[in-house]
Amino acid sequence: MNDDRTVSADAVRARMAPVSGRKSDRGVAARDNRLFVEGVLRRVRTGCPWRDLPARFGKWNGVFQRFRRLARRGVFQRVSDALSDDPDF
């Protein structure tokens, strides 16, 4: 992945850490949490269906299931609340 095209800069990730819950999910899905976040942000920015998520983010259904699990726990709402004052995000 081209690092200069990522959305979640280190400073943003540092602000997300305290509200994102566990340090990582278990298993293969947690190998690259940044890639997972980038995949979710890609989908949000483009509005593409989950099935059209580029393969570099992993299997679309795995990304979707992980997103769904975290959304049900309120993780994305907490992250949104923590970053809502950042106009660049």
C-alpha positions in Angstrom: 0.0 0.0 0.0 1.2 3.5 -0.9 1.8 5.1 2.6 1.5 8.7 1.2 -2.2 7.9 0.3 -3.3 6.7 3.7 -6.0 8.6 5.6 -5.2 7.6 9.2 -2.0 9.6 10.0 0.0 8.6 13.1 -1.3 11.7 15.0 -4.9 10.7 14.2 -4.3 7.1 15.2 -2.8 8.3 18.5 -6.1 10.2 19.2 -8.1 7.1 18.3 -6.3 4.7 20.5 -7.8 5.6 23.9 -11.4 5.3 22.6 -11.0 2.3 20.3 -11.3 -0.4 22.9 -9.0 -3.4 22.8 -5.5 -2.9 21.3 -6.4 -5.5 18.6 -8.8 -8.1 17.7 -7.5 -11.7 17.8 -6.5 -13.7 14.9 -5.7 -13.0 11.3 -8.0 -10.0 11.0 -5.8 -8.1 13.5 -2.6 -8.5 11.5 -2.8 -5.0 10.2 -5.2 -2.8 12.1 -4.2 0.3 10.1 -5.1 -1.5 6.8 -8.5 -2.4 8.3 -9.1 1.2 9.2 -8.0 2.4 5.8 -10.4 -0.1 4.2 -13.3 1.2 6.2 -12.4 4.8 5.4 -12.1 4.0 1.7 -15.6 2.5 1.7 -17.0 5.5 3.6 -15.2 8.0 1.3 -16.2 6.4 -2.0 -19.6 4.9 -1.0 -18.7 1.7 -2.7 -20.4 -1.6 -1.8 -18.4 -3.8 0.6 -18.0 -6.3 -2.2 -16.1 -3.7 -4.3 -13.5 -3.0 -1.6 -10.1 -3.5 -3.3 -8.4 -6.8 -2.4 -5.4 -5.1 -0.8 -7.7 -4.5 2.3 -8.4 -8.2 2.6 -11.5 -10.3 1.9 -14.4 -7.9 1.8 -16.6 -10.1 4.0 -13.9 -10.3 6.7 -13.5 -6.5 6.7 -17.3 -6.1 6.8 -17.8 -8.6 9.6 -15.1 -6.9 11.7 -16.6 -3.5 11.0 -20.0 -4.7 12.0 -18.7 -6.2 15.3 -16.9 -3.0 16.2 -19.9 -0.9 15.2 -22.2 -2.9 17.5 -19.8 -2.2 20.4 -19.9 1.5 19.7 -16.2 1.8 18.8 -16.8 3.9 15.7 -19.1 6.3 17.5 -16.5 6.9 20.2 -13.8 7.4 17.5 -16.1 9.8 15.7 -16.8 11.8 18.9 -13.1 12.0 19.7 -12.2 13.2 16.2 -15.2 15.4 15.4 -13.3 18.6 16.3 -10.6 17.9 13.6 -11.7 19.5 10.3 -9.1 17.6 8.3 -10.5 14.2 9.4 
